[in-house]
């Protein structure tokens, strides 16, 4: 997620998928021929309607591609060797889980802010609004002061007016 060089990070949620995207590429003969996940994702990125989101989310998935759906390490995707290299939207080159970890740690402020926003969203049962962002930044700041302990994030969330004054309908 992009951030400005001065000031707090700018959080950029991915746009909603365009209508019909679920079946958009599945009927494409090239999609059927693609044998590896990387090849299928390359087809998505080649489609203008899909590329906007896939350029943001694919690098993380590709860096973790060595893990199968149960978390077991693998070196092949079917008959294709796994290539875990990619490039983040900000230009950072990554190759596997360790370089992804380093890239995320280099921007821990953004990671913590997004995590605080998502946890507060879950805790309140509603989407965050612009007026909620000072609370999100406060939670992230308190977490940074505690050495990025998750427990301080949970405490920060439950101490917010958004959490303490929520209603059954999530306001």
N, C-alpha and C positions, 0 to 999 in steps of 0.2 A: 504494500500500500504506500503510495507516495507520501512524502512529507515535505514541508517547506524547509528551507535552510534556516529560517529564523521564525521562531514561534512554535506553537504546538503542531503535532502531526496532523495532516489532512487525511481523514479517513474516507476511503473511496470504496463503497460497496459495489459489487458487480451489478450491472443492469439486469433486469428481468429477461429471461430468454424470450426471443421473439415467438409469436404464435406458430405452432406447427414444428418447432425445432426438434421435438422428441422423435419425429419420424423423418426429419429433413434428410439426413445422410444414410439412414439405415436401408433405404431403397436404392441407393446409389451403387452401381456395380463395383466401383472402386472401393467402397466401404467393405463390401463382401470379400474382395481380394486382399485387403489389408490384413496382415497376419499378426502384427504386434500392436500393443497399445500405442506405442510411439507413432506407428504408421496411421492408426485410426485418428489420433489426436492431430497429426499433421493435416489430415483431410479437414478436420474441424477448423483448424487455423487458416486453411486456404479459403474457407467460406467466409465472406465478409460479415454475414449475420452471426457467425459463431466466434470469429476471431477476437472480437472485443473482450469477451470473457475469457476465452481460452488462453490468451497471451498472459493473463494475470494468474490463472489457476494451474495451468499445465506445468510450469517449472517446478512447483512444489511436488506435484504428483510424480513427475519424472525423476526427481531426485530421490524419491522413496520407492521407486519401481522395483528395486531388488527385493522388497518385502512382498510376499504373497498375501492373500486375503486372511490368512491366519497368523501373519507376522513372521513366518519362516523365511529365512534368507534364500534367495535363488539367483542364478546367474543367467537363466534363459527364460524368455517369454515364448512358450511353445518351442518352435525350432529356431527362434531368433535370439541372439545374444542381447542382453539388456544393456542399453546405453543410458546411464543415469545422469548424463550431462545436460545442462540447459542454461538458460539465462533469465534472471528475474526481470521484471518490468523496469526496474531502475538501472539495468545494465550489468548487475552483479552476476558473474559467471559462477555456476555451481555444478558439482559433479558428485552426487550421492548424498547420503544423510549427514555426513560430517561437515561437508562444505555448506549444506543447507543450515545446519546448526550454527556455524560461524556467521553466516549471512544474517540469520535471525538475531543472534546475540549482538551483532554490530548495530542493529536497529531495535534494541530491546525496548526503548521508549515507545516505539510504534506498536510493538507486539503487546506490551503491557497495557497500553491505552485501549487497543482493540479488545483485548481480553476483558478489561474492566467494563467496557461498553457492553460486550456480549453477556457477561455475568449479571450486570444490572438489568439488562433486557430480560434475561431468564427470570431473575428474582422478582421483577415487577410484573411480568406477564404482558408487557407491551413494548412496542418499538420506542427507541429513544427519540426525543425531539431536541431541537437546538437548545432549548432552555435546560436540558438535562446535561449538556456537555460540561459545564463547570463541575458538576458532581463527579462525572467520569474522570475529568482531569485531576480532581482532588483525590479520588481513589488511587489513580495511577501514581500520583505524587507521594502519597502515604506509603504505597507499596515500595517505591524506589527508596524512600528513607529507611525502610525496614530490611533492605537488602533483597528486595523482590520476593518476599515470603508470600506464599499464596494465602496464608491465614490472615495477613494484613489486608489482602484484597477482600476476603469474605467479610471481615469486620468493617471495612470501609463501605461495602455495599449495604450491610444491615444498619449502618448508622446514617444512611442518607434519608432525607425526607421522602424521596421517591419510593423507597422501600417501606419506611415506617408508616407512611400515610396512604399507601395504595388501597384501592377499594376492590371489591369483588369483580368489578368490570375491568380492572387493570389500569385505572387512571392514576 
